[in-house]
Amino acid sequence: MDVTVAKSILRSELKGVTFFSFFYMISGVILLIIFINSNFTLIHIGPLGVISLITSYGLNRMRRWAIFTNAILTASGFTVSLTSIYFINSTTLLYNLNLNTLIFTLLMVTYASLLLSSLIYVLIKREKFG
């Protein structure tokens, strides 16, 4: 096989890893900003942000330990997002539904689905991690 063909195949296979690495980097920064803006009262958001940044680095470098941090982050992030969706919708729907609640719910559903998608993707591609 030609070297350029091998590089193009490798590059196309790693697009998913690059996408999820950027997802974890962006979500980690956003989570840390939320943690700082809450005056450090949302204790669970800080570690999620740090683990997101660590996972982003691990995925970008294709490290084997990134599989484990991805699994930990998916379990904890999925729990936080579903709990947040339940809490905001159960308290807000009793009074009124507004645009902020709808946007927050859509963002949390997107975050949870991307977490789950990244875990499935990384588990499928785990042989490529070294």
VOGUPA-333499 format. One record per residue: x, y, z of N, C-alpha, C in turn; residue in one letter. Coordinates in steps of 0.1 Angstrom, whole numbers, plus 5000, padded with zeros to 4 digits. Example, Ala and Ser with C-alpha at 12.3 -4.5 7.8 and 13.67 -1.06 7.14 Angstrom:
% residues 2
{pt {5132,4943,5078},{5123,4955,5078},{5132,4967,5078},"A"}
{pt {5128,4978,5071},{5137,4989,5071},{5129,5000,5079},"S"}
//
This chain:
% residues 130
{pt {5008,4988,5000},{5000,5000,5000},{5009,5012,5000},"M"}
{pt {5005,5022,4992},{5013,5035,4991},{5011,5042,5004},"D"}
{pt {5022,5050,5008},{5022,5057,5020},{5011,5068,5020},"V"}
{pt {5009,5075,5009},{4999,5085,5009},{4985,5079,5010},"T"}
{pt {4983,5068,5005},{4970,5061,5006},{4968,5057,5021},"V"}
{pt {4978,5052,5027},{4977,5048,5041},{4974,5060,5050},"A"}
{pt {4981,5072,5047},{4978,5084,5055},{4964,5089,5053},"K"}
{pt {4959,5088,5041},{4945,5093,5038},{4935,5084,5045},"S"}
{pt {4938,5071,5045},{4929,5062,5052},{4929,5064,5067},"I"}
{pt {4941,5066,5073},{4942,5069,5087},{4935,5082,5090},"L"}
{pt {4937,5093,5082},{4931,5106,5084},{4916,5105,5084},"R"}
{pt {4910,5097,5075},{4896,5096,5074},{4890,5088,5086},"S"}
{pt {4898,5078,5091},{4893,5071,5102},{4894,5079,5115},"E"}
{pt {4902,5089,5116},{4904,5096,5128},{4896,5109,5129},"L"}
{pt {4887,5111,5119},{4878,5123,5120},{4869,5122,5132},"K"}
{pt {4864,5111,5135},{4855,5109,5147},{4862,5112,5160},"G"}
{pt {4875,5108,5161},{4883,5110,5173},{4885,5125,5174},"V"}
{pt {4889,5132,5163},{4891,5146,5163},{4878,5154,5167},"T"}
{pt {4867,5150,5161},{4854,5156,5165},{4851,5155,5180},"F"}
{pt {4853,5143,5185},{4850,5141,5199},{4860,5148,5208},"F"}
{pt {4872,5149,5204},{4883,5156,5211},{4879,5171,5212},"S"}
{pt {4875,5177,5201},{4870,5191,5201},{4858,5192,5210},"F"}
{pt {4849,5183,5209},{4837,5183,5217},{4840,5184,5232},"F"}
{pt {4849,5175,5236},{4853,5175,5250},{4861,5187,5254},"Y"}
{pt {4869,5193,5245},{4876,5205,5248},{4866,5217,5250},"M"}
{pt {4857,5218,5241},{4847,5229,5242},{4838,5227,5254},"I"}
{pt {4833,5215,5256},{4824,5213,5268},{4832,5215,5281},"S"}
{pt {4845,5211,5281},{4853,5213,5293},{4855,5227,5297},"G"}
{pt {4857,5236,5287},{4859,5250,5289},{4846,5256,5293},"V"}
{pt {4835,5252,5287},{4822,5257,5291},{4818,5253,5305},"I"}
{pt {4821,5241,5309},{4818,5236,5322},{4826,5244,5333},"L"}
{pt {4839,5246,5330},{4847,5254,5339},{4843,5269,5340},"L"}
{pt {4838,5274,5329},{4833,5288,5330},{4820,5288,5338},"I"}
{pt {4811,5278,5337},{4799,5277,5345},{4803,5276,5360},"I"}
{pt {4813,5268,5362},{4818,5265,5376},{4823,5278,5382},"F"}
{pt {4831,5286,5375},{4836,5298,5380},{4825,5309,5382},"I"}
{pt {4816,5310,5372},{4805,5319,5373},{4795,5316,5384},"N"}
{pt {4795,5304,5389},{4786,5300,5400},{4793,5303,5413},"S"}
{pt {4804,5309,5413},{4812,5312,5426},{4816,5299,5432},"N"}
{pt {4819,5289,5424},{4824,5276,5429},{4813,5268,5437},"F"}
{pt {4801,5272,5436},{4790,5265,5444},{4786,5252,5437},"T"}
{pt {4787,5251,5424},{4783,5239,5417},{4795,5229,5417},"L"}
{pt {4797,5222,5428},{4809,5214,5430},{4811,5203,5419},"I"}
{pt {4800,5198,5415},{4801,5186,5405},{4805,5191,5391},"H"}
{pt {4803,5204,5388},{4806,5209,5374},{4821,5210,5373},"I"}
{pt {4829,5214,5383},{4843,5216,5382},{4850,5203,5378},"G"}
{pt {4849,5192,5385},{4855,5180,5381},{4851,5175,5367},"P"}
{pt {4839,5177,5363},{4834,5173,5349},{4842,5181,5339},"L"}
{pt {4844,5194,5342},{4852,5202,5332},{4866,5198,5331},"G"}
{pt {4873,5195,5343},{4886,5190,5343},{4888,5177,5335},"V"}
{pt {4879,5168,5339},{4879,5154,5332},{4877,5156,5317},"I"}
{pt {4868,5165,5313},{4866,5167,5299},{4878,5172,5292},"S"}
{pt {4886,5181,5298},{4898,5186,5292},{4909,5175,5291},"L"}
{pt {4909,5166,5302},{4919,5155,5302},{4915,5145,5291},"I"}
{pt {4902,5142,5290},{4897,5133,5280},{4900,5138,5266},"T"}
{pt {4898,5151,5264},{4901,5157,5251},{4916,5155,5247},"S"}
{pt {4925,5157,5256},{4939,5155,5254},{4942,5141,5250},"Y"}
{pt {4936,5132,5258},{4938,5117,5256},{4933,5112,5243},"G"}
{pt {4921,5117,5239},{4916,5113,5226},{4924,5119,5214},"L"}
{pt {4929,5131,5216},{4937,5138,5206},{4950,5130,5204},"N"}
{pt {4956,5125,5215},{4968,5118,5214},{4966,5103,5212},"R"}
{pt {4954,5098,5212},{4950,5084,5210},{4956,5075,5222},"M"}
{pt {4955,5080,5234},{4961,5073,5245},{4951,5063,5250},"R"}
{pt {4956,5052,5255},{4947,5041,5259},{4938,5045,5271},"R"}
{pt {4944,5053,5280},{4937,5057,5292},{4925,5066,5289},"W"}
{pt {4924,5072,5277},{4913,5080,5273},{4900,5072,5272},"A"}
{pt {4901,5059,5270},{4889,5051,5270},{4883,5051,5284},"I"}
{pt {4891,5050,5294},{4886,5049,5308},{4880,5063,5312},"F"}
{pt {4888,5074,5309},{4883,5087,5313},{4870,5090,5305},"T"}
{pt {4869,5085,5293},{4857,5087,5285},{4845,5080,5291},"N"}
{pt {4847,5068,5296},{4837,5060,5303},{4832,5067,5316},"A"}
{pt {4842,5072,5324},{4839,5079,5336},{4831,5091,5333},"I"}
{pt {4836,5099,5323},{4829,5111,5320},{4815,5109,5314},"L"}
{pt {4813,5099,5306},{4800,5096,5301},{4790,5092,5312},"T"}
{pt {4795,5084,5321},{4786,5080,5332},{4782,5092,5341},"A"}
{pt {4792,5100,5345},{4789,5111,5354},{4782,5122,5346},"S"}
{pt {4786,5125,5334},{4780,5136,5326},{4766,5133,5322},"G"}
{pt {4763,5120,5319},{4750,5116,5315},{4741,5117,5327},"F"}
{pt {4746,5113,5339},{4737,5115,5351},{4734,5129,5354},"T"}
{pt {4744,5138,5353},{4742,5152,5356},{4733,5158,5346},"V"}
{pt {4734,5155,5333},{4725,5161,5323},{4711,5156,5325},"S"}
{pt {4709,5143,5327},{4695,5138,5329},{4689,5144,5342},"L"}
{pt {4696,5145,5352},{4691,5151,5365},{4688,5165,5363},"T"}
{pt {4696,5172,5356},{4693,5187,5353},{4680,5188,5344},"S"}
{pt {4679,5179,5334},{4667,5180,5326},{4655,5177,5334},"I"}
{pt {4655,5167,5343},{4644,5164,5351},{4640,5175,5361},"Y"}
{pt {4651,5181,5367},{4648,5191,5377},{4642,5204,5371},"F"}
{pt {4649,5208,5360},{4644,5221,5354},{4630,5219,5347},"I"}
{pt {4627,5208,5342},{4614,5206,5336},{4603,5203,5346},"N"}
{pt {4606,5197,5357},{4596,5194,5367},{4593,5207,5375},"S"}
{pt {4602,5215,5377},{4599,5228,5384},{4593,5239,5375},"T"}
{pt {4598,5239,5363},{4593,5250,5354},{4580,5247,5348},"T"}
{pt {4577,5234,5345},{4564,5231,5338},{4553,5233,5348},"L"}
{pt {4555,5233,5360},{4544,5236,5370},{4540,5251,5369},"L"}
{pt {4549,5260,5365},{4546,5274,5365},{4544,5279,5350},"Y"}
{pt {4554,5278,5343},{4553,5283,5329},{4565,5277,5321},"N"}
{pt {4563,5275,5308},{4574,5271,5300},{4579,5283,5292},"L"}
{pt {4592,5286,5293},{4598,5297,5285},{4609,5292,5276},"N"}
{pt {4614,5301,5269},{4624,5298,5259},{4637,5294,5265},"L"}
{pt {4641,5299,5276},{4653,5295,5283},{4653,5281,5287},"N"}
{pt {4641,5276,5292},{4640,5262,5296},{4641,5253,5284},"T"}
{pt {4635,5257,5273},{4635,5249,5261},{4650,5248,5256},"L"}
{pt {4657,5259,5256},{4671,5259,5251},{4680,5251,5260},"I"}
{pt {4678,5252,5273},{4686,5244,5283},{4683,5230,5281},"F"}
{pt {4671,5226,5279},{4667,5212,5278},{4673,5206,5265},"T"}
{pt {4673,5214,5254},{4678,5209,5241},{4694,5208,5242},"L"}
{pt {4700,5217,5249},{4715,5216,5251},{4718,5204,5260},"L"}
{pt {4711,5201,5270},{4714,5190,5279},{4712,5177,5271},"M"}
{pt {4701,5176,5263},{4699,5164,5255},{4710,5162,5245},"V"}
{pt {4714,5173,5239},{4725,5172,5229},{4738,5168,5236},"T"}
{pt {4741,5173,5248},{4753,5170,5256},{4753,5155,5259},"Y"}
{pt {4741,5150,5264},{4740,5136,5268},{4741,5127,5256},"A"}
{pt {4736,5131,5245},{4737,5122,5233},{4751,5122,5227},"S"}
{pt {4758,5133,5228},{4772,5133,5223},{4781,5125,5233},"L"}
{pt {4778,5126,5246},{4786,5118,5255},{4784,5103,5252},"L"}
{pt {4772,5099,5250},{4769,5085,5247},{4775,5081,5233},"L"}
{pt {4774,5089,5224},{4779,5087,5210},{4795,5085,5211},"S"}
{pt {4801,5094,5219},{4816,5093,5220},{4820,5080,5226},"S"}
{pt {4813,5076,5237},{4816,5064,5243},{4815,5052,5234},"L"}
{pt {4804,5051,5226},{4802,5040,5217},{4813,5041,5206},"I"}
{pt {4816,5053,5201},{4827,5054,5191},{4840,5049,5196},"Y"}
{pt {4844,5054,5208},{4857,5050,5213},{4858,5036,5216},"V"}
{pt {4847,5030,5221},{4847,5015,5223},{4849,5007,5211},"L"}
{pt {4843,5012,5200},{4844,5005,5187},{4858,5006,5182},"I"}
{pt {4864,5018,5184},{4878,5021,5178},{4889,5018,5188},"K"}
{pt {4886,5011,5199},{4896,5010,5210},{4909,5002,5206},"R"}
{pt {4909,4994,5196},{4921,4988,5192},{4931,4997,5186},"E"}
{pt {4927,5009,5181},{4936,5019,5176},{4943,5027,5186},"K"}
{pt {4938,5027,5199},{4944,5034,5209},{4956,5027,5215},"F"}
{pt {4967,5034,5216},{4979,5028,5221},{4985,5032,5234},"G"}
//
